[in-house]
């Protein structure tokens, strides 16, 4: 009896030690440093500097705005794609091929993908050439160094997460539920909105939270596609740690972003819980 308990303890102990050493301890160090000054004294000056500076609020609003827009666009693009792959692609081999193509960019570094978008979104890139040839635009559009360019990059990077989570949720649903609703007189659209959508809402919410948190903390894509003209909160944190070397102020910025993100995620969970079917 002791040997199985010992094995279970070893199996649980290793992940716990890893979690404490590489996640909890660094977070604790960052949190403690945010409440100390250069002389080591306890102070709230770092947080006062953040809260009383209008510039930080502007960067925070921009960061959360782009993250929310990225999440909404990914939902509108990813949900129909996931539904189509699960319900309309009958061949399992073809479906797997589509999924492989979808997740293949995830195996490439964000830096490489961002440089690819720099080429595509440039004034002489494929996007502007297409707009000019179709007559949509009379002159090349400025996409790099704008919020639009950053938004395009963030949507491209995070779209697979929505498709995978929603597709998994839809794939677990019993298709006979929709058929039963239609047999009882509901239209195909009504059956979808009253049966399929509410049942896969937890998967959609999980994907949305994943996309939102990744977008809020994104650094490489905004830094490269923004061209230094647009600053997101993660870039402020990076500057404090890598350029200014003010670890106390950088810790305060990190904790502020973390707390605000957790508040928004908790609010989304609360809203999602009220909308789930009993």
Beta strands, then each sheet from edge to edge (+ up, - down):
end
